[in-house]
Amino acid sequence: MKAICSLFLIITFANNASFAEEVPNFKRLQLTDKFYAEGASAGNFNDDGKMDVVSGPYWYAGPDFTKRHEIYDTKEFKPKGYAPNFNTWAYDINGDGWDDVIRVTHPGQKVFWHENPKGKGPWKPHVAMDSLENESPQFTDVTGDGLPDMVGSVAGQFVYFTFKKETATEKWTRHNISPPKSTGGRYTHGLGVGDVNGDGKMDVLDKSHWWMQPDSLDGDPLWKEYRFQFTGPGGADMFAYDFDGDGDNDIYTSAAAHNYGLTWFEQAEAENGKKIWKKHVITGPKAEDNSYGVRFSQAHSAQLVDMDGDGVKDLITGKRWWAHNGNDPGGNEAAVLYWFKVVPGKKSGQAKFIPYQIDDDSGVGTQFLVKDISGDKRPDIIVGNKKGTYLHIQDGVSVQDPGPKK
């Protein structure tokens, strides 16, 4: 059964007035300049109460991150190519009190979780999935049971995988979301999880649908399909969030993972009561598409986190430098990293995305993490990509102008 959303599209451009304000500073730490992975995360791997950073085959012990420890044997990779580490997360999979590491090797290939040895011996790898497709899999709680699930696709079908701590070494259990042939191959772009319709359940987003979670997951029913072309080629991480503050969740996606543009779609209703999505441009292929002159391509991952403590989630994204080895539009431009301060307007469809540049020589990978690493209750940013592994730590505040740094 398909419920087809009205293909009503309104394009607007960001109309933010330029002004300077007091916003977070960031201090950059480069943990390595070698290419090992395009994902990064953080956890407490040595049980000392301090956050550690993980990217690729190594974890770096906090709080100074100068000492690294091997998780699995590997080599350094050249930027003109790819590493067998597309996505990385930290979580205590087996419930022993020690954070483990989850690793998506490559779209369409195995997913491992590496068991924390508790400071004794090597990390033991366990196969969680034989294959996981889509370039932006999501590791988050979909079912509401308090445990994270893995959302992606397999052989053209959207799925999620669940695990139980008591049987963690067994392969995870597959659950189908969509019917066969409802998505593309292993390199398909664009995926997210969020409550689209406000019923308190997590729905799944992709470049041309949102899939409504059923009232009950007993018996593994397929999810209800709502079609809408949010982006043709597909972006990266997608979010359902009330950007304009009108009480219903809107949708964020990059316009294309390998081109220019960031967009959000306002959830609204037509006069006939049908749900419609109105497109708003945050950035585009030209500097003039953004009031502050911000433009960058290859926004291949994103996070939505309150960066300045005002109670509103902000957008963090940047450039995945050399995603296609320099062959994408703008592939050789600066590897920028931005956070966009989200300011809801006074009525539906009004939201500002005020850009503040964090860095111009690190960017993002295919996945990254925003989390308090230093323990000061302010979110920091952990990135792994072809330029190395980076930790951007919040370091006070200063008055800054929005837009690119001159």
C-alpha positions as CSV (number, residue, x, y, z in Angstrom):
1,M,0.0,0.0,0.0
2,K,1.4,3.3,-1.0
3,A,0.4,6.8,0.2
4,I,1.8,9.3,-2.3
5,C,2.8,12.7,-1.0
6,S,1.8,15.6,-3.3
7,L,4.8,16.7,-5.3
8,F,4.4,20.3,-4.3
9,L,7.7,22.1,-4.3
10,I,8.6,25.6,-3.3
11,I,12.2,26.7,-3.4
12,T,13.4,29.5,-1.1
13,F,16.8,30.8,-0.3
14,A,18.4,31.5,3.1
15,N,17.7,35.1,4.0
16,N,19.9,35.5,7.0
17,A,21.2,39.0,7.8
18,S,24.9,39.2,8.4
19,F,25.9,39.8,12.0
20,A,28.6,38.9,14.4
21,E,27.8,37.2,17.7
22,E,29.5,35.3,20.5
23,V,29.8,31.6,19.5
24,P,32.0,28.6,20.3
25,N,35.7,28.5,19.5
26,F,37.4,25.2,18.6
27,K,40.9,23.9,19.1
28,R,42.0,21.4,16.5
29,L,44.1,18.3,17.5
30,Q,45.4,16.2,14.7
31,L,45.8,12.6,16.0
32,T,47.3,11.4,12.8
33,D,47.8,12.6,9.2
34,K,47.5,9.0,7.9
35,F,44.4,7.7,6.1
36,Y,43.0,4.7,7.9
37,A,39.2,5.3,7.9
38,E,36.4,7.6,6.9
39,G,34.5,7.2,10.2
40,A,35.2,8.1,13.8
41,S,33.7,7.7,17.2
42,A,34.4,7.9,21.0
43,G,34.0,5.7,24.0
44,N,35.7,4.8,27.3
45,F,37.9,1.9,26.1
46,N,40.2,1.6,29.1
47,D,37.6,2.1,31.8
48,D,39.3,5.1,33.4
49,G,36.3,7.3,33.2
50,K,37.7,9.5,30.4
51,M,36.6,9.6,26.8
52,D,38.8,8.0,24.2
53,V,38.7,8.5,20.4
54,V,38.6,5.7,17.8
55,S,39.1,5.9,14.1
56,G,40.3,3.1,11.9
57,P,42.5,0.4,13.5
58,Y,43.4,2.6,16.5
59,W,41.9,4.1,19.6
60,Y,43.6,7.1,21.2
61,A,43.6,7.4,25.0
62,G,42.1,10.5,26.5
63,P,42.5,13.1,27.9
64,D,45.6,14.0,25.8
65,F,45.1,11.4,23.0
66,T,48.8,11.1,22.4
67,K,49.0,7.3,23.0
68,R,47.3,5.0,20.5
69,H,46.4,1.3,20.8
70,E,45.7,-1.2,18.0
71,I,42.3,-2.8,17.5
72,Y,43.0,-4.7,14.3
73,D,45.9,-5.1,12.0
74,T,45.9,-2.9,9.0
75,K,48.0,-0.6,6.8
76,E,48.0,3.0,5.8
77,F,45.9,3.7,2.7
78,K,46.5,6.2,0.0
79,P,43.9,9.0,-0.5
80,K,43.4,7.8,-4.1
81,G,41.5,4.8,-2.9
82,Y,39.4,3.6,0.0
83,A,40.0,2.0,3.4
84,P,38.0,-1.0,4.9
85,N,36.4,1.3,7.5
86,F,33.5,3.3,6.3
87,N,31.7,3.8,9.6
88,T,32.7,3.4,13.2
89,W,30.7,3.5,16.5
90,A,31.4,2.7,20.1
91,Y,29.0,0.7,22.3
92,D,29.1,-2.0,24.9
93,I,27.7,-4.7,22.7
94,N,28.0,-7.7,25.1
95,G,27.1,-5.9,28.3
96,D,30.3,-6.5,30.1
97,G,30.7,-2.8,31.0
98,W,33.5,-2.1,28.5
99,D,32.9,-0.2,25.2
100,D,33.4,-2.2,22.1
101,V,33.9,-0.9,18.5
102,I,31.5,-1.5,15.6
103,R,33.0,-1.2,12.1
104,V,31.2,-1.1,8.7
105,T,34.0,-2.2,6.4
106,H,32.6,-1.1,3.0
107,P,29.1,-0.8,1.5
108,G,27.9,-4.3,0.6
109,Q,30.5,-6.0,2.7
110,K,30.8,-7.4,6.3
111,V,30.1,-5.5,9.5
112,F,32.2,-6.4,12.5
113,W,32.1,-5.6,16.1
114,H,35.5,-5.8,17.9
115,E,35.3,-7.0,21.5
116,N,37.1,-5.0,24.1
117,P,39.7,-7.2,25.7
118,K,39.6,-5.2,29.0
119,G,43.2,-4.2,28.7
120,K,44.4,-7.8,28.2
121,G,45.3,-9.2,24.7
122,P,43.9,-8.4,21.3
123,W,40.5,-7.2,20.3
124,K,38.4,-10.2,19.0
125,P,36.4,-9.5,15.9
126,H,32.8,-10.9,15.5
127,V,30.8,-10.8,12.3
128,A,27.5,-8.9,13.0
129,M,26.3,-8.8,9.4
130,D,27.5,-10.5,6.2
131,S,26.5,-7.4,4.2
132,L,25.2,-3.9,4.7
133,E,24.4,-1.5,1.9
134,N,23.9,2.3,1.6
135,E,26.7,4.7,2.3
136,S,25.0,6.3,5.3
137,P,23.9,3.4,7.6
138,Q,22.5,4.5,10.9
139,F,23.3,3.0,14.3
140,T,20.5,4.1,16.6
141,D,17.5,2.8,18.5
142,V,14.7,2.2,16.0
143,T,12.5,-0.2,18.0
144,G,12.4,1.8,21.3
145,D,13.9,-1.0,23.4
146,G,16.9,1.0,24.5
147,L,19.4,-0.8,22.4
148,P,20.8,0.7,19.1
149,D,19.9,-1.0,15.9
150,M,21.7,-0.9,12.5
151,V,19.7,0.5,9.7
152,G,20.7,0.1,6.0
153,S,19.8,-2.0,3.1
154,V,20.5,-5.5,1.7
155,A,20.0,-6.4,-2.0
156,G,17.7,-3.5,-2.7
157,Q,15.6,-3.8,0.5
158,F,15.7,-1.5,3.5
159,V,16.3,-3.4,6.7
160,Y,17.4,-3.0,10.3
161,F,19.4,-5.4,12.4
162,T,19.0,-6.1,16.1
163,F,21.1,-7.8,18.7
164,K,20.8,-9.1,22.2
165,K,23.7,-8.6,24.7
166,E,23.4,-12.2,26.0
167,T,23.9,-13.6,22.5
168,A,26.1,-10.8,21.1
169,T,28.6,-13.1,19.4
170,E,25.9,-14.5,17.1
171,K,25.0,-12.7,13.9
172,W,22.5,-10.0,14.4
173,T,18.8,-10.5,13.4
174,R,17.5,-9.0,10.1
175,H,14.2,-7.3,9.9
176,N,12.7,-6.0,6.6
177,I,11.4,-2.4,6.4
178,S,10.5,-2.2,2.7
179,P,9.6,-4.7,-0.1
180,P,12.2,-6.0,-2.5
181,K,13.6,-3.7,-5.2
182,S,12.6,-0.6,-3.2
183,T,16.1,1.0,-3.2
184,G,19.3,0.9,-5.2
185,G,22.5,-1.0,-4.9
186,R,25.2,-0.9,-2.2
187,Y,26.5,2.6,-3.1
188,T,23.1,4.2,-2.7
189,H,23.2,7.6,-1.0
190,G,20.9,9.1,1.7
191,L,19.5,7.5,4.8
192,G,18.1,8.7,8.2
193,V,16.0,7.9,11.2
194,G,13.5,10.2,12.9
195,D,9.9,10.7,13.9
196,V,8.3,12.2,10.8
197,N,4.6,12.1,11.8
198,G,4.9,12.8,15.5
199,D,3.6,9.5,16.8
200,G,6.6,8.9,19.0
201,K,8.0,6.1,16.8
202,M,11.1,6.3,14.7
203,D,10.6,6.3,11.0
204,V,13.2,5.8,8.2
205,L,14.1,8.4,5.6
206,D,15.7,7.9,2.2
207,K,16.2,10.1,-0.8
208,S,12.8,9.3,-2.3
209,H,10.7,8.1,0.6
210,W,9.9,8.1,4.2
211,W,8.8,4.8,5.8
212,M,6.4,4.9,8.6
213,Q,7.0,2.5,11.5
214,P,3.9,0.3,12.2
215,D,2.0,0.4,15.4
216,S,3.6,-2.9,16.3
217,L,6.7,-4.6,15.1
218,D,5.5,-8.1,16.1
219,G,5.8,-10.4,13.2
220,D,8.1,-8.1,11.2
221,P,5.5,-6.3,9.1
222,L,6.7,-4.1,6.3
223,W,6.6,-0.3,7.0
224,K,4.1,2.0,5.2
225,E,5.7,3.8,2.2
226,Y,5.3,7.5,1.5
227,R,7.0,8.7,-1.6
228,F,8.7,12.0,-2.1
229,Q,11.8,12.9,-4.1
230,F,13.8,14.8,-1.4
231,T,16.9,14.5,-3.7
232,G,17.6,12.9,-7.0
233,P,21.2,11.5,-6.5
234,G,20.9,11.1,-2.8
235,G,22.7,12.9,0.0
236,A,24.0,11.5,3.2
237,D,22.6,11.5,6.8
238,M,19.0,12.7,6.9
239,F,17.2,14.1,9.9
240,A,13.6,14.7,11.0
241,Y,13.6,17.8,13.2
242,D,11.4,20.9,13.7
243,F,13.6,23.5,12.2
244,D,11.0,26.2,11.9
245,G,9.6,25.6,15.4
246,D,6.0,25.2,14.2
247,G,5.4,21.9,16.0
248,D,6.0,19.3,13.3
249,N,9.2,17.8,12.1
250,D,10.9,18.9,8.9
251,I,13.5,17.0,6.9
252,Y,17.2,17.8,6.3
253,T,19.3,16.3,3.6
254,S,22.4,17.3,1.6
255,A,21.3,17.9,-2.1
256,A,24.0,15.4,-3.3
257,A,26.8,13.6,-1.5
258,H,29.1,14.2,-4.4
259,N,28.1,17.7,-5.5
260,Y,27.0,21.0,-3.9
261,G,24.1,21.9,-1.7
262,L,22.3,21.5,1.6
263,T,18.5,21.6,1.9
264,W,15.7,21.3,4.3
265,F,12.1,20.5,3.6
266,E,9.3,22.1,5.5
267,Q,6.5,19.8,6.5
268,A,3.2,21.5,5.6
269,E,-0.4,20.8,4.5
270,A,-2.1,21.8,1.2
271,E,-5.6,23.2,1.2
272,N,-6.9,19.7,0.6
273,G,-5.3,18.5,3.7
274,K,-2.6,16.4,2.0
275,K,0.9,16.5,3.4
276,I,3.4,18.5,1.3
277,W,7.1,19.2,1.5
278,K,8.4,22.7,0.7
279,K,12.1,22.9,-0.3
280,H,14.4,25.5,1.3
281,V,18.0,25.9,0.1
282,I,20.6,26.3,2.8
283,T,23.6,26.3,0.4
284,G,23.9,25.7,-3.3
285,P,26.5,25.5,-6.1
286,K,27.0,29.2,-6.1
287,A,28.2,31.5,-3.3
288,E,25.2,33.7,-3.9
289,D,22.8,30.8,-3.1
290,N,23.7,31.5,0.6
291,S,23.5,34.9,2.2
292,Y,26.9,34.5,3.8
293,G,28.6,33.2,0.6
294,V,29.1,29.7,1.9
295,R,29.4,26.9,-0.6
296,F,31.1,23.5,-0.5
297,S,30.6,20.2,-2.2
298,Q,30.7,16.6,-1.0
299,A,28.7,17.0,2.2
300,H,28.8,13.2,2.7
301,S,27.9,13.1,6.4
302,A,26.2,15.3,9.0
303,Q,25.1,15.5,12.6
304,L,22.4,17.4,14.4
305,V,23.5,18.6,17.9
306,D,22.9,21.7,20.1
307,M,26.3,23.3,19.8
308,D,25.8,26.5,21.8
309,G,23.5,25.4,24.5
310,D,20.4,27.4,23.4
311,G,18.2,24.3,23.4
312,V,17.9,24.2,19.6
313,K,19.8,21.5,17.6
314,D,22.3,22.8,15.1
315,L,23.6,21.3,11.9
316,I,27.2,20.2,11.6
317,T,28.6,19.1,8.3
318,G,31.5,19.7,5.9
319,K,33.4,18.4,2.9
320,R,34.4,14.8,2.4
321,W,37.6,15.7,0.7
322,W,38.5,13.5,-2.3
323,A,35.4,11.4,-1.9
324,H,35.8,10.3,-5.5
325,N,39.6,10.9,-5.6
326,G,39.3,14.5,-6.7
327,N,36.8,13.8,-9.6
328,D,33.7,15.3,-8.0
329,P,32.7,18.9,-8.6
330,G,34.8,20.9,-6.2
331,G,36.8,17.8,-5.3
332,N,40.0,19.7,-4.7
333,E,38.6,22.6,-2.8
334,A,39.3,23.2,0.8
335,A,38.2,20.5,3.3
336,V,35.9,22.7,5.3
337,L,34.0,21.9,8.5
338,Y,31.0,24.0,9.5
339,W,28.4,24.3,12.1
340,F,25.1,26.0,11.2
341,K,23.3,27.7,14.0
342,V,19.6,26.9,13.6
343,V,17.3,29.8,14.5
344,P,13.6,28.9,14.2
345,G,11.4,31.7,12.7
346,K,8.1,33.1,14.0
347,K,6.0,31.1,11.6
348,S,6.1,27.9,9.5
349,G,8.7,27.8,6.9
350,Q,11.0,30.3,8.6
351,A,14.3,29.1,9.8
352,K,17.8,30.5,9.7
353,F,20.9,28.4,9.2
354,I,23.8,30.7,10.3
355,P,27.2,29.2,9.2
356,Y,30.3,29.3,11.3
357,Q,33.5,27.7,9.9
358,I,35.3,25.5,12.4
359,D,38.2,24.4,10.1
360,D,39.3,24.5,6.4
361,D,41.7,21.6,6.3
362,S,40.0,18.5,7.8
363,G,36.3,18.3,6.7
364,V,34.3,15.2,7.3
365,G,34.3,11.5,6.3
366,T,31.4,9.2,5.5
367,Q,30.5,9.4,9.2
368,F,31.7,11.4,12.3
369,L,30.7,12.0,15.8
370,V,29.7,15.1,17.8
371,K,29.9,14.5,21.6
372,D,31.5,15.9,24.7
373,I,34.9,14.4,24.8
374,S,36.7,16.8,27.1
375,G,34.2,16.5,30.0
376,D,33.2,20.2,30.0
377,K,29.6,19.4,28.9
378,R,30.1,21.1,25.5
379,P,30.0,19.0,22.3
380,D,33.3,18.4,20.5
381,I,33.8,16.9,17.0
382,I,35.7,13.7,16.0
383,V,36.5,13.2,12.4
384,G,38.4,10.5,10.4
385,N,39.0,10.8,6.7
386,K,41.6,10.9,3.9
387,K,43.4,13.8,5.7
388,G,43.8,11.9,8.9
389,T,42.0,11.8,12.3
390,Y,41.0,15.0,14.0
391,L,39.5,16.1,17.3
392,H,37.9,19.6,17.4
393,I,37.5,20.6,21.0
394,Q,35.3,23.5,22.1
395,D,37.6,26.1,23.6
396,G,35.7,29.1,25.0
397,V,33.8,31.6,22.9
398,S,34.5,34.6,20.8
399,V,32.7,37.1,18.7
400,Q,32.7,35.8,15.1
401,D,31.2,36.8,11.8
402,P,29.3,34.1,10.0
403,G,30.5,32.6,6.7
404,P,33.8,31.6,5.4
405,K,36.9,32.7,7.3
406,K,38.9,35.3,5.3
